[in-house]
Structure formats: C-alpha cells, structure tokens
C-alpha cells in the first residue's frame, strides 16, 4: 500500500504499476460499464492501430442545467433508469499497459497528455461509462470542495504555467461565493499561463454573478474569439447583453445558439427568461415547455412557468408546475411565495399562509412575502 500524498495521479499511477495485462481499464467505484458492452469492449483490444480509447462518461442526474444536458427519453440502457438525463464527458479510460502512460495533476487527473507525448494513438469509442452521483450532505460537499481547492492550489505551485489548476481552483472559489479570490486567481492565470478560452468563460461567469455585465461581455468576447460556437459562452454573452438592456442583441445571440444546439437546456431557459422579461408570455411558455420535454424535472423551467401562470391568472397550471418545482427544492422562497398566491386564489387560504410563513422563515426581510402574509392574516 502507498501513503496518501495529496495527489490523485500518484495514487492512480501506483495502481497502474501493479497491472500485469496488456491493456488497462480504469473505473471508479461509482462507475460501471453495461454488461451488454463487455464483448464490444474486448473487441477494441484487437485493433493494432489503437493505443488508447476515449469513452463517453455519462454523469446521471435529474435536475441538470448544463448546456449539453442529454435526455434519457429514448435511451436503451437500463443503467439510465431512474434518471432524466446525463452530462457527457469524453475521457481516456482504456489504454495499453505502457510505463510511459501516466496520469497527471493532483486533482481531476488525466492520462491523455502522456499518451500523446509518447506518440500514442487515441481512438474514439461509443461505449459509455455510467457514472452515478450519490447523495451527500452539505457538510460532505463542502469538505469535498475544500479538499479540491487545497489540491488545486498545490497544483498551481507545481505547474504555474498551466491554466487548468487556476480554472479548477477558481470554480471552487465561485461555489463558495469567494468572488475576489476567484477573480485574482483567474487574472493570475492570464499573467502566468497561456490564456485559455476557459479562463475567459469563467471570468464571464464571475462578472455576471457580481453584476458587472460590461466586464463579462469583454471577457466573453475574448473567449469566443477562440471558440466562436461555444454554447455556454454564447448564453453568458446573451445574459450580459440582457443585463445591459440590449434585448435585441441578446435575442440574436440566443437564436444563434439554438441553431447550433437545438436541445441545449441553457439556451431554451434563457430564451424563456428573455421572452418573459419582454412580456411575450406565449413564447416564454413554449421555450420553458421545450426544456421540460428534454428534462421534466428542470427546476428553473418549472418555477418560471409557475410564475408566468400566476401572472396570467392560470392558477391551476401555476399550482401544478410550482408543486413540482417545490418537490425538487423546498427552500426556494420564490417558489413558496408564488405557490402561496396560487393556493390563495384557488381558495385554500390556510395552506397559502403556511407556505408564506415558510418563505418568511427562509427570507425574513422580503417585503413582498411579508405584505402578502399580512394581507391573509
């Protein structure tokens, strides 16, 4: 056994040193390959031109907001049952057993760079890796993120000219709400390393979160220069335009993004928001319903549909969508407030009061919640 050295690559590489076969397949404890693909997998090993294979990792979930969320609606794998979809990532997990093939990075380790540098040929493979996210408490999630941050900062010291650890450390800072630390880390990345479009993408996120749309726009323009068809950055650029009041520009950007990726949940939701903001409720409802065709449990779409139905006095529809959203997130005061309005208008004042009291406990100083509760008491 080896001692833990704050380095996932070292642990991976130690395990590789114990492998005796001609090929190595790497799977984590929360991953599996379907039994139906086992024969296909072994056939890949007969290809003399291949030194490694990139497999598609499916990370399953039910309330995923990623730009490239994939629906399980027509999926034939039994492994996807119980989930509404997944996010796909291409990862090299099957490769020849060669001493020069080694994982790199303390955290979010990858083997691709070493295979490429050794002259290896990486082939694509359609066999998916099924990856399951297990439920964790908030304390467990915070501890995991803190460890990721620690390892990411150590990696920056190890490889100061590599943008990857700067980006990953900044992502954790953003999840913790530490915007100043995230910004300084990303700016250090631009100074110390080759500027990556992912740096500018993350800067765009940071500036949008801190209500600085003009700076977000500048950062995203630099990122889109390198990757002009990046759906995520296009959506953020549209959000920056909308925040600046440039509605027509935002709509053009989102229309372009939708043509590039018609099933991108992020784009559909942002179009729904834009149409709602400009009082085009029918178009907004259509956009959010298109999201729900892809992911029936998307909290953002359900909530916004519920709010629109409250505003248009369609209270039964409002109740239906807001109850669904509430079953996903029972601590959102916006959901509770609008659900209370729906119940009140449908004649259930007692339940409306209960919902408003819960909303008030979560957000005590909210004037709209307080005023509506006073009205009903």
C-alpha positions as CSV (number, residue, x, y, z in Angstrom):
1,X,0.0,0.0,0.0
2,X,1.1,3.6,-0.6
3,X,0.6,6.5,1.7
4,X,-1.7,9.3,0.6
5,X,0.3,12.3,-0.7
6,X,-2.5,14.8,-1.6
7,X,-2.2,13.6,-5.3
8,X,-4.8,11.5,-7.1
9,X,-2.4,11.0,-10.0
10,X,0.2,9.4,-7.8
11,X,-2.4,7.0,-6.4
12,X,-3.6,6.2,-9.9
13,X,-0.1,5.6,-11.2
14,X,0.7,3.4,-8.2
15,X,-2.2,1.2,-9.2
16,X,-1.1,1.2,-12.9
17,X,2.3,-0.1,-11.7
18,X,0.6,-3.2,-10.3
19,X,-1.2,-4.0,-13.6
20,X,0.0,-7.1,-15.4
21,X,-2.2,-7.3,-18.5
22,X,-1.6,-5.8,-21.9
23,X,-4.5,-3.3,-21.6
24,X,-5.8,-1.3,-18.6
25,X,-9.4,-0.2,-18.0
26,X,-9.8,2.4,-15.3
27,X,-13.2,2.7,-13.5
28,X,-14.1,4.5,-10.2
29,X,-16.2,2.9,-7.5
30,X,-19.3,4.9,-8.7
31,X,-18.9,3.9,-12.4
32,X,-19.8,0.9,-14.4
33,X,-19.9,-0.4,-18.0
34,X,-23.1,-2.2,-19.0
35,X,-22.9,-6.0,-19.3
36,X,-24.1,-5.7,-22.9
37,X,-21.0,-3.8,-23.8
38,X,-18.4,-6.2,-22.4
39,X,-17.9,-8.1,-25.6
40,X,-17.7,-4.9,-27.7
41,X,-15.1,-3.6,-25.2
42,X,-12.9,-6.7,-25.6
43,X,-13.1,-6.5,-29.4
44,X,-11.5,-3.0,-29.2
45,X,-8.3,-4.6,-27.9
46,X,-7.7,-6.3,-31.3
47,X,-7.2,-3.0,-33.1
48,X,-3.4,-2.7,-33.8
49,X,-3.7,1.0,-34.7
50,X,-5.1,1.9,-31.3
51,X,-3.1,2.7,-28.2
52,X,-6.0,4.1,-26.1
53,X,-9.7,4.7,-26.3
54,X,-11.7,7.7,-25.3
55,X,-15.0,6.6,-23.8
56,X,-18.0,8.8,-23.0
57,X,-18.7,9.2,-19.3
58,X,-22.4,9.8,-18.6
59,X,-22.9,11.6,-15.3
60,X,-26.5,11.0,-14.4
61,X,-28.8,13.4,-12.7
62,X,-32.4,14.7,-12.7
63,X,-32.1,18.5,-12.3
64,X,-29.1,19.3,-14.5
65,X,-28.8,22.7,-16.1
66,X,-25.8,22.1,-18.2
67,X,-25.8,23.5,-21.8
68,X,-25.5,20.0,-23.2
69,X,-27.8,18.0,-20.9
70,X,-28.8,14.8,-22.7
71,X,-32.3,13.4,-22.1
72,X,-32.8,9.7,-21.2
73,X,-36.2,9.7,-23.1
74,X,-35.1,7.4,-25.9
75,X,-32.1,5.7,-24.2
76,X,-32.0,1.9,-24.4
77,X,-29.6,1.4,-21.4
78,X,-31.1,0.0,-18.2
79,X,-28.4,1.8,-16.3
80,X,-30.0,5.2,-17.1
81,X,-33.4,4.2,-15.5
82,X,-34.4,6.4,-12.6
83,X,-32.7,9.5,-14.1
84,X,-34.0,12.0,-16.6
85,X,-30.6,12.5,-18.3
86,X,-26.9,13.0,-18.1
87,X,-24.0,15.2,-18.9
88,X,-21.4,13.7,-21.2
89,X,-17.6,13.9,-20.9
90,X,-15.0,12.2,-23.1
91,X,-12.3,10.6,-21.0
92,X,-9.5,8.1,-21.9
93,X,-10.0,5.1,-19.6
94,X,-8.9,2.2,-21.8
95,X,-5.2,2.1,-22.8
96,X,-2.3,-0.1,-23.4
97,X,-0.1,-1.0,-20.4
98,X,2.9,1.1,-21.1
99,X,5.2,2.6,-18.4
100,X,5.2,6.0,-20.1
101,X,1.4,6.3,-19.9
102,X,0.9,8.1,-16.6
103,X,-1.8,10.3,-15.0
104,X,-1.1,14.0,-14.4
105,X,-2.5,16.5,-11.9
106,X,-3.2,16.2,-8.2
107,X,-6.9,16.6,-8.8
108,X,-9.2,15.9,-11.9
109,X,-6.3,13.7,-13.1
110,X,-6.0,12.9,-16.8
111,X,-3.8,10.5,-18.8
112,X,-4.3,11.9,-22.3
113,X,-1.2,14.2,-22.3
114,X,1.2,11.4,-21.5
115,X,-0.3,9.1,-24.2
116,X,0.0,11.9,-26.8
117,X,3.6,12.9,-25.7
118,X,4.6,9.2,-26.1
119,X,3.3,9.1,-29.6
120,X,0.2,7.0,-28.7
121,X,-2.9,7.0,-30.9
122,X,-6.1,7.8,-29.1
123,X,-9.3,6.4,-30.8
124,X,-12.9,7.3,-30.1
125,X,-15.3,4.7,-28.8
126,X,-19.1,4.9,-28.4
127,X,-19.3,2.6,-25.3
128,X,-20.5,4.7,-22.4
129,X,-19.2,4.7,-18.8
130,X,-22.2,5.1,-16.5
131,X,-21.3,7.4,-13.6
132,X,-23.7,7.9,-10.7
133,X,-23.7,10.9,-8.3
134,X,-24.5,9.7,-4.8
135,X,-26.4,11.9,-2.4
136,X,-24.2,13.8,0.0
137,X,-24.9,16.2,2.9
138,X,-24.0,19.9,2.6
139,X,-21.1,19.3,5.1
140,X,-19.8,16.4,2.9
141,X,-20.0,18.5,-0.2
142,X,-18.2,21.5,1.5
143,X,-15.5,19.2,2.7
144,X,-15.0,17.7,-0.7
145,X,-14.8,21.1,-2.3
146,X,-12.3,22.3,0.3
147,X,-10.1,19.4,-0.5
148,X,-10.4,20.1,-4.2
149,X,-9.3,23.7,-3.6
150,X,-6.4,22.6,-1.4
151,X,-5.1,20.2,-4.1
152,X,-5.8,22.8,-6.9
153,X,-3.7,25.4,-5.1
154,X,-0.9,22.9,-4.6
155,X,-1.1,22.1,-8.4
156,X,-0.7,25.8,-9.3
157,X,2.6,25.7,-7.3
158,X,3.6,22.6,-9.2
159,X,2.7,23.8,-12.7
160,X,2.4,27.6,-12.6
161,X,2.2,28.0,-16.4
162,X,-0.7,25.5,-16.8
163,X,-4.1,27.2,-16.9
164,X,-6.0,24.0,-15.8
165,X,-5.4,24.3,-12.0
166,X,-6.2,28.0,-11.9
167,X,-9.5,27.3,-13.6
168,X,-10.4,24.5,-11.2
169,X,-9.4,26.4,-8.1
170,X,-11.5,29.4,-9.3
171,X,-14.5,27.2,-9.9
172,X,-14.4,26.1,-6.2
173,X,-14.0,29.7,-5.1
174,X,-17.1,30.6,-7.1
175,X,-19.0,27.7,-5.5
176,X,-18.0,29.1,-2.1
177,X,-19.0,32.6,-3.1
178,X,-15.5,33.9,-2.8
179,X,-15.5,36.1,-5.8
180,X,-12.4,38.2,-5.0
181,X,-10.3,35.1,-4.7
182,X,-11.7,33.7,-7.9
183,X,-11.0,36.9,-9.8
184,X,-7.4,37.2,-8.6
185,X,-6.8,33.5,-9.4
186,X,-8.1,33.9,-12.9
187,X,-6.2,37.1,-13.5
188,X,-3.0,35.3,-12.3
189,X,-3.8,32.6,-14.8
190,X,-3.8,35.1,-17.6
191,X,-0.5,36.5,-16.5
192,X,1.3,33.2,-15.7
193,X,-0.1,30.9,-18.3
194,X,-1.2,30.7,-21.9
195,X,-4.6,32.4,-21.9
196,X,-7.3,29.8,-22.4
197,X,-10.9,30.4,-23.5
198,X,-12.0,28.5,-20.4
199,X,-10.4,31.3,-18.3
200,X,-12.4,34.0,-20.1
201,X,-15.6,31.8,-19.8
202,X,-15.2,31.6,-16.1
203,X,-14.4,35.3,-15.8
204,X,-17.7,35.9,-17.7
205,X,-19.5,33.8,-15.0
206,X,-17.8,35.7,-12.2
207,X,-18.7,39.1,-13.6
208,X,-22.3,38.1,-14.3
209,X,-22.6,36.9,-10.7
210,X,-21.2,40.2,-9.4
211,X,-23.4,42.4,-11.6
212,X,-20.7,43.6,-13.9
213,X,-22.2,42.8,-17.4
214,X,-19.8,45.1,-19.3
215,X,-16.8,43.3,-17.9
216,X,-18.5,40.0,-18.6
217,X,-19.0,41.0,-22.2
218,X,-15.4,41.9,-22.6
219,X,-14.1,38.6,-21.1
220,X,-16.6,36.5,-23.2
221,X,-15.7,38.3,-26.4
222,X,-12.1,37.1,-25.9
223,X,-13.2,33.6,-25.2
224,X,-15.5,33.5,-28.2
225,X,-12.6,34.7,-30.4
226,X,-11.0,31.2,-29.7
227,X,-14.3,29.2,-29.7
228,X,-16.9,31.2,-31.6
229,X,-19.6,28.4,-31.4
230,X,-19.3,27.7,-27.7
231,X,-22.9,27.4,-26.5
232,X,-22.1,28.2,-22.9
233,X,-20.2,31.4,-23.6
234,X,-22.9,32.5,-26.1
235,X,-25.5,32.1,-23.4
236,X,-23.5,34.1,-21.0
237,X,-22.9,36.8,-23.6
238,X,-26.7,36.9,-24.1
239,X,-27.2,37.3,-20.3
240,X,-24.6,40.1,-20.3
241,X,-26.5,41.9,-23.1
242,X,-29.8,41.4,-21.4
243,X,-28.4,42.9,-18.2
244,X,-27.3,45.9,-20.1
245,X,-30.8,46.3,-21.7
246,X,-29.7,45.2,-25.2
247,X,-32.6,42.9,-25.7
248,X,-32.4,42.6,-29.4
249,X,-28.8,41.7,-29.3
250,X,-29.4,39.1,-26.6
251,X,-32.2,37.5,-28.6
252,X,-30.0,37.3,-31.7
253,X,-27.2,35.6,-29.7
254,X,-29.6,33.1,-28.2
255,X,-31.2,32.4,-31.6
256,X,-27.8,31.6,-33.0
257,X,-27.0,29.3,-30.0
258,X,-30.3,27.5,-30.5
259,X,-29.5,26.8,-34.2
260,X,-26.1,25.4,-33.2
261,X,-27.6,23.2,-30.4
262,X,-31.4,22.9,-30.6
263,X,-31.7,20.8,-27.4
264,X,-29.4,22.9,-25.2
265,X,-31.4,23.4,-22.0
266,X,-29.5,26.5,-21.0
267,X,-30.4,28.3,-24.3
268,X,-34.1,27.3,-24.0
269,X,-34.3,28.6,-20.4
270,X,-32.5,31.8,-21.3
271,X,-34.9,32.4,-24.2
272,X,-37.8,31.7,-21.9
273,X,-36.4,34.3,-19.5
274,X,-35.9,36.9,-22.3
275,X,-39.5,36.4,-23.6
276,X,-40.9,36.7,-20.0
277,X,-38.9,39.9,-19.4
278,X,-40.3,41.4,-22.6
279,X,-43.9,40.3,-21.8
280,X,-44.1,37.7,-24.6
281,X,-45.7,35.1,-22.4
282,X,-46.7,32.7,-25.1
283,X,-43.2,32.4,-26.5
284,X,-41.8,32.2,-23.0
285,X,-44.2,29.3,-22.1
286,X,-43.2,27.5,-25.3
287,X,-39.5,27.8,-24.6
288,X,-39.8,26.5,-21.0
289,X,-42.1,23.7,-22.1
290,X,-39.4,22.7,-24.6
291,X,-37.0,22.5,-21.7
292,X,-39.4,20.2,-19.9
293,X,-39.6,17.9,-22.9
294,X,-35.8,17.4,-22.5
295,X,-35.8,17.4,-18.7
296,X,-39.2,17.1,-17.0
297,X,-37.6,17.9,-13.6
298,X,-35.8,21.2,-14.5
299,X,-36.4,23.4,-11.5
300,X,-35.7,26.6,-13.4
301,X,-38.3,26.0,-16.1
302,X,-40.9,24.7,-13.7
303,X,-40.5,27.7,-11.4
304,X,-40.7,30.2,-14.2
305,X,-43.7,28.6,-15.8
306,X,-45.4,28.6,-12.5
307,X,-44.7,32.4,-12.1
308,X,-46.0,33.1,-15.6
309,X,-49.2,31.2,-14.9
310,X,-49.7,33.1,-11.7
311,X,-49.2,36.4,-13.6
312,X,-51.7,35.3,-16.2
313,X,-54.1,34.1,-13.6
314,X,-54.0,30.4,-14.7
315,X,-53.8,29.2,-11.1
316,X,-54.3,25.5,-11.6
317,X,-51.4,25.4,-14.0
318,X,-49.4,27.5,-11.7
319,X,-50.0,25.2,-8.8
320,X,-49.1,22.1,-10.9
321,X,-45.7,23.5,-12.0
322,X,-44.8,25.1,-8.7
323,X,-45.7,22.0,-6.7
324,X,-43.3,20.0,-9.0
325,X,-40.6,22.7,-8.5
326,X,-41.2,22.6,-4.8
327,X,-40.7,18.8,-4.7
328,X,-37.2,19.4,-6.1
329,X,-36.3,22.4,-4.0
330,X,-38.5,23.1,-0.9
331,X,-36.4,26.0,0.3
332,X,-36.8,28.5,-2.5
333,X,-38.8,31.5,-1.2
334,X,-39.8,32.5,-4.8
335,X,-41.4,29.1,-5.3
336,X,-43.1,29.2,-1.9
337,X,-44.4,32.8,-2.5
338,X,-45.9,32.2,-5.9
339,X,-47.3,28.8,-4.8
340,X,-49.0,30.6,-1.9
341,X,-50.6,33.0,-4.3
342,X,-51.9,30.1,-6.4
343,X,-53.4,28.4,-3.3
344,X,-55.0,31.6,-2.1
345,X,-56.6,32.3,-5.5
346,X,-57.9,28.7,-5.6
347,X,-59.5,29.2,-2.1
348,X,-57.0,27.4,0.2
349,X,-56.0,30.3,2.4
350,X,-54.8,28.1,5.3
351,X,-52.2,26.4,3.1
352,X,-51.2,29.7,1.5
353,X,-50.5,31.1,4.9
354,X,-48.4,28.0,5.8
355,X,-46.3,28.5,2.6
356,X,-45.8,32.2,3.2
357,X,-44.6,31.5,6.8
358,X,-42.1,29.1,5.5
359,X,-41.0,31.6,2.9
360,X,-40.7,34.2,5.5
361,X,-38.6,32.0,7.7
362,X,-36.2,31.5,4.8
363,X,-36.1,35.1,3.7
364,X,-37.3,37.2,6.7
365,X,-36.9,40.7,5.2
366,X,-38.6,40.2,1.9
367,X,-41.3,42.9,1.6
368,X,-43.5,41.1,-0.9
369,X,-43.7,38.0,1.3
370,X,-44.4,40.0,4.4
371,X,-47.0,42.2,2.8
372,X,-48.9,39.2,1.3
373,X,-48.8,37.3,4.6
374,X,-50.2,40.4,6.5
375,X,-52.9,40.6,3.9
376,X,-54.0,37.0,4.6
377,X,-53.8,37.1,8.4
